[in-house]
Amino acid sequence: MSFLLEILGRGLIAQLAGAFDAALGAHSDESADDLQRLIESDPNDIAAAVRLGGIYLRADDAIAAQRLFAGAVARDPNHLGARLGMACAHDALNQLPAAIDHLRAAQKLDPISPAILFCLGYCHERLCHEAEAVAYYENAINVCPTLRNAHERLAAICVKSGRTEIAIQHYTRLAELDPHHSDLHLTLGNLLLTAGDYANAIQRFEHALTLEPDNWAAHNDAAAAYEQAGLIREAIEHLHRSLESQPEVADTRLRLGDLYARVGNDTAATAQYERAVQLCPEYLEANVKLGTQHLRGGRFDDASKCFSSALELNDRLLSAYVGIGVAQHASGRMPEAVASFDMARNIEPNSTLLFSEVAHMQLSAHLPRAAKTPAPIQTSHYSR
């Protein structure tokens, strides 16, 4: 899921002003006082006013910048820098419709500016005008096929609407434009994995590893691809390689334990689950899985101890969510309180389940060996 969140966040810009640095004098070494003196000596020096407005924008004084840009536009409605400055000032004040109006005026002055086209798309996207945003982003790419931000935003929109294949096309193009950027290959691999194209996903992850052999995230992504393709031993190998550079990650130990359990290697699975619990004693899922592995191996005393620990952790989580919900309710934050109580409700059944497992293990530990017949535990969703 994290890679999806990364895709949705890529291509974003903090403010429109960052796209128009040159037009707003970002590379000038003039001070605000210098520019103020120029304007006082020549009130019609619109270029100086635009550069001073740029300084105000970069100082987060959007109101002062807007005042300067408005005066510049009043003197010369066709001054490109003044129009862009007004758009940026309105953007900084979260006045997106007004920003779009000035960007459209700027577009008439410079119809093939990829930065203007991209920013028009970006403003429309923030207003949830998806069709308009897509049209402007595509126009920006037609003008400048290497415009990375536009490809990234189009891919994000496609991912959000479930059009993974089109998102793959955009990231394939990005990987072609920047073939040595491992993050692009990792993102493309994850998109291919989501689309069920395991062979090409594995190929992308392996290529990313040739670019960065010690990339821990790449090893984990490759392991996930191998696992989904049913190549469990290859997945185990990749996770071991990731542990060479990041040996203290409990999540990786847990995943490795799951894979060893799938191939029936009880000793290795138990060792990985135990290490996960050692690294993070309050990791509920690790305690449950370690207990389950002991149960499968007929080690009832060990299983009982693990499930007892899990029961304590689970009840602690339950108490925490109930307490949070009560506090939120008392402070009038009703939607948040409901969400907390829902979490508590989801956790509560685990307490009964774990308690019954503890009782079962304790009973089994005192029965004759021949009567000990472990049954598979049915677990609810456990969170860390």
C-alpha positions in Angstrom: 0.0 0.0 0.0 2.8 2.4 0.7 3.9 2.5 -2.9 0.4 3.5 -3.9 0.6 6.4 -1.5 3.9 7.4 -3.0 2.5 7.4 -6.5 -0.4 9.6 -5.4 2.0 12.1 -3.9 4.4 12.2 -6.8 4.5 15.2 -9.2 3.0 17.5 -6.6 4.4 20.9 -6.2 4.3 22.9 -2.9 3.3 26.1 -4.7 2.9 27.4 -8.2 5.7 29.9 -7.6 8.2 27.0 -7.8 7.3 26.4 -11.4 8.0 30.0 -12.4 11.2 30.9 -10.6 12.9 32.6 -13.6 9.8 34.7 -14.4 9.6 35.9 -10.8 13.3 36.8 -10.4 14.4 33.9 -8.2 17.9 33.9 -9.6 18.4 37.7 -9.1 20.7 38.8 -6.3 18.7 42.1 -5.8 17.4 42.8 -2.3 13.9 43.9 -1.5 15.3 47.4 -0.6 17.1 47.6 -4.0 13.9 46.8 -5.9 11.8 49.1 -3.8 14.1 52.0 -4.7 13.9 51.1 -8.4 10.1 51.2 -8.2 10.1 54.5 -6.4 12.3 56.0 -9.0 10.2 54.5 -11.9 6.7 53.4 -10.9 6.3 52.0 -14.4 9.1 49.5 -14.0 6.8 46.5 -14.1 9.7 44.0 -14.2 11.1 45.3 -11.0 7.6 45.1 -9.4 7.4 41.4 -10.5 10.8 40.6 -9.1 9.9 42.3 -5.8 6.6 40.4 -5.7 8.6 37.2 -6.2 10.7 38.0 -3.1 7.5 38.6 -1.1 6.1 35.2 -2.3 9.3 33.4 -1.3 9.0 35.1 2.1 5.5 33.8 2.5 3.9 37.3 2.3 1.4 36.5 -0.4 -0.8 39.5 0.4 2.0 42.0 -0.2 3.0 40.1 -3.3 -0.6 40.1 -4.6 -0.8 43.9 -4.1 2.3 44.4 -6.2 1.3 42.0 -9.0 -2.2 43.6 -9.1 -0.7 47.0 -9.7 1.6 45.5 -12.4 -1.3 43.8 -14.2 -3.3 47.1 -14.0 -0.5 48.9 -15.8 0.1 46.2 -18.4 -2.4 43.4 -18.6 -0.2 41.6 -21.2 2.9 41.4 -19.0 3.5 37.6 -18.7 5.5 37.9 -15.4 2.8 40.0 -13.8 0.1 37.5 -14.8 2.1 34.5 -13.5 2.8 36.4 -10.3 -0.9 37.0 -9.8 -1.6 33.3 -10.3 1.0 32.4 -7.8 -0.2 34.9 -5.2 -3.8 33.6 -5.6 -2.5 30.0 -5.3 -0.6 30.9 -2.1 -3.9 32.3 -0.7 -5.8 29.1 -1.8 -7.8 31.1 -4.3 -7.6 28.6 -7.1 -10.4 29.8 -9.5 -8.7 33.2 -9.5 -5.3 31.6 -10.1 -6.7 29.7 -13.0 -8.1 32.9 -14.6 -4.6 34.5 -14.5 -3.0 31.3 -15.8 -5.4 31.3 -18.7 -4.4 34.9 -19.5 -0.8 33.9 -19.3 -1.4 30.9 -21.6 -2.7 33.3 -24.3 0.6 35.2 -24.0 2.6 32.0 -24.1 0.4 29.2 -25.6 3.1 26.4 -25.6 4.6 26.9 -22.1 4.6 23.4 -20.5 4.9 25.0 -17.1 1.7 27.0 -17.6 -0.1 24.0 -19.0 1.0 21.8 -16.1 0.0 24.4 -13.5 -3.5 24.8 -15.1 -3.9 21.0 -14.8 -2.6 21.1 -11.2 -5.1 23.7 -10.2 -7.9 21.9 -11.8 -6.9 18.6 -10.1 -6.9 20.3 -6.7 -10.4 21.5 -7.5 -11.4 17.9 -8.4 -11.9 18.8 -12.0 -10.3 15.6 -13.2 -11.2 15.8 -16.9 -9.8 19.3 -17.2 -6.7 18.3 -15.3 -6.0 15.3 -17.5 -6.5 17.4 -20.7 -4.0 20.1 -19.5 -1.4 17.5 -18.3 -1.7 15.7 -21.7 -1.2 19.0 -23.5 1.8 19.7 -21.4 3.3 16.3 -22.3 2.6 16.9 -26.0 4.5 20.1 -25.8 7.3 18.7 -23.6 7.3 14.8 -23.6 10.0 14.8 -20.9 7.9 16.7 -18.4 8.1 14.3 -15.5 5.6 16.0 -13.2 2.9 15.7 -15.8 3.5 11.9 -16.3 3.5 11.4 -12.5 0.2 13.3 -12.0 -1.5 11.5 -14.9 -0.3 8.2 -13.4 -1.6 9.2 -10.0 -5.0 10.0 -11.4 -5.1 6.7 -13.2 -4.1 4.7 -10.1 -6.8 6.5 -8.1 -9.4 5.6 -10.7 -8.2 2.0 -11.1 -6.7 2.4 -14.6 -3.5 0.7 -13.7 -2.5 -0.2 -17.3 -2.4 3.5 -18.2 -0.4 4.3 -15.1 2.1 1.6 -16.2 2.4 3.3 -19.6 3.4 6.6 -17.9 5.9 5.0 -15.6 7.3 3.0 -18.5 8.0 6.3 -20.3 9.5 7.8 -17.2 11.8 4.8 -16.8 12.9 5.2 -20.5 13.6 8.9 -19.9 15.6 8.2 -16.7 16.8 4.6 -17.0 19.2 4.9 -14.1 16.6 6.1 -11.5 15.9 3.0 -9.4 12.8 4.4 -7.8 11.1 4.6 -11.2 11.8 0.9 -11.8 10.6 0.0 -8.3 7.3 2.0 -8.8 6.8 0.4 -12.3 7.5 -3.0 -10.8 4.8 -2.5 -8.1 2.3 -1.3 -10.7 3.0 -4.4 -12.8 2.6 -6.5 -9.7 -0.7 -4.9 -9.0 -1.7 -5.7 -12.6 -0.7 -9.4 -12.1 2.2 -9.2 -14.6 4.6 -11.1 -12.3 7.3 -11.8 -14.9 7.7 -8.2 -15.9 7.4 -7.0 -12.3 10.3 -9.4 -11.3 12.3 -8.1 -14.2 11.9 -4.5 -13.1 12.8 -5.3 -9.5 15.9 -7.2 -10.6 16.9 -4.3 -12.8 16.5 -1.9 -9.8 18.8 -4.2 -7.8 21.5 -4.0 -10.5 21.4 -0.2 -10.1 21.4 -0.4 -6.3 22.5 -3.9 -5.1 22.0 -2.9 -1.4 18.6 -1.4 -1.9 16.5 -2.9 1.0 13.2 -1.8 -0.5 14.0 -3.4 -3.9 14.8 -6.7 -2.2 11.5 -6.6 -0.4 9.5 -5.7 -3.5 11.3 -8.4 -5.5 10.4 -10.9 -2.7 6.8 -9.9 -2.9 6.8 -10.4 -6.6 8.3 -13.9 -6.3 5.9 -14.8 -3.6 2.9 -13.8 -5.6 4.3 -15.7 -8.6 4.5 -18.8 -6.3 8.4 -18.8 -6.4 8.7 -19.1 -2.6 12.4 -20.1 -2.4 13.4 -17.1 -4.6 11.4 -14.9 -2.2 13.2 -16.3 0.8 16.5 -15.6 -0.9 15.7 -12.0 -1.5 14.5 -11.4 2.0 17.7 -12.9 3.4 19.6 -10.5 1.1 17.6 -7.6 2.5 18.4 -8.7 6.0 22.1 -8.5 5.2 21.8 -4.7 5.2 18.8 -4.3 7.5 19.0 -7.2 10.0 16.9 -5.6 12.8 13.6 -5.2 10.9 10.9 -7.2 12.6 8.5 -7.0 9.6 11.0 -8.7 7.4 11.7 -11.4 10.0 7.9 -12.0 10.2 7.6 -12.3 6.4 10.5 -14.7 6.2 8.9 -16.8 9.0 5.7 -17.0 6.9 7.6 -18.1 3.9 9.5 -20.8 5.8 6.2 -22.0 7.3 4.7 -22.3 3.8 7.5 -24.6 2.7 7.3 -26.6 5.9 10.6 -25.6 7.5 9.4 -25.5 11.1 12.9 -24.8 12.6 13.6 -21.8 10.3 10.1 -20.4 10.6 10.2 -20.6 14.4 13.6 -18.9 14.5 12.4 -16.0 12.4 9.3 -15.5 14.4 11.3 -15.6 17.6 13.7 -13.0 16.3 10.8 -10.7 15.3 9.4 -11.0 18.9 12.9 -10.3 20.3 13.2 -7.2 18.1 9.7 -6.0 18.9 8.2 -7.7 22.0 4.9 -5.8 21.6 4.4 -7.0 18.0 1.1 -8.7 18.4 1.1 -10.5 15.0 4.6 -11.9 15.7 3.5 -13.3 19.0 0.4 -14.9 17.5 2.4 -16.4 14.6 5.1 -17.7 16.9 2.4 -19.3 19.1 0.8 -20.8 16.0 4.1 -22.2 14.8 4.7 -23.8 18.2 1.2 -25.2 18.1 1.8 -26.8 14.7 5.0 -28.4 16.1 3.2 -29.8 19.1 5.2 -27.5 21.5 2.1 -26.7 23.6 3.9 -25.1 26.6 5.7 -22.7 24.3 2.5 -22.0 22.4 0.6 -21.2 25.6 3.2 -18.7 26.6 3.1 -16.9 23.2 -0.7 -16.8 23.2 -0.8 -15.5 26.8 1.6 -12.6 25.7 -0.6 -12.0 22.7 -3.7 -11.9 24.9 -2.1 -9.3 27.1 -1.1 -7.2 24.1 -4.5 -7.5 22.5 -6.3 -6.4 25.7 -3.9 -3.5 26.0 -4.8 -2.4 22.5 -8.5 -2.8 23.2 -8.2 -0.6 26.4 -6.2 2.0 24.5 -8.8 2.4 21.7 -11.6 2.5 24.2 -9.8 5.1 26.2 -9.1 7.2 23.2 -12.7 7.0 22.1 -14.0 8.1 25.5 -11.6 11.1 25.5 -12.6 12.0 21.9 -16.3 11.7 22.8 -15.8 13.9 25.8 -14.1 16.6 23.7 -16.9 16.6 21.2 -14.9 14.9 18.4 -17.7 12.5 17.5 -16.5 11.1 14.1 -13.0 10.3 15.6 -14.6 8.7 18.6 -16.8 6.5 16.5 -13.7 5.4 14.5 -11.8 4.6 17.7 -14.8 2.5 19.1 -15.0 0.7 15.7 -11.3 -0.2 16.1 -12.0 -1.5 19.6 -15.0 -3.5 18.3 -12.8 -5.1 15.7 -10.1 -6.0 18.3 -12.5 -7.3 21.0 -13.3 -10.8 19.4 -9.6 -11.6 19.4 -9.6 -11.5 23.2 -12.1 -14.4 23.4 -10.3 -16.3 20.7 -6.9 -15.9 22.3 -8.2 -16.8 25.7 -9.7 -20.0 24.4 -6.4 -20.9 22.7 -4.5 -20.3 26.0 -6.8 -22.6 27.8 -6.5 -25.2 25.0 -2.7 -25.1 25.1 -2.6 -25.3 28.9 -4.9 -28.3 28.8 -2.9 -30.0 26.0 0.3 -29.5 27.8 -1.0 -31.7 30.6 -2.6 -34.4 28.5 -0.7 -37.6 27.5 1.4 -37.0 24.4 -0.8 -39.3 22.2 -3.9 -37.2 23.0 -2.3 -34.0 21.8 -3.8 -33.2 18.4 -3.1 -29.6 17.4 -5.7 -27.9 15.4 -5.1 -24.9 13.1 -5.9 -21.6 14.8 -8.3 -19.2 13.0 -7.0 -15.7 13.6 -8.7 -12.4 13.0 -6.7 -9.5 11.6 -4.0 -8.6 14.0 -2.3 -5.2 14.0 1.1 -4.2 15.3 
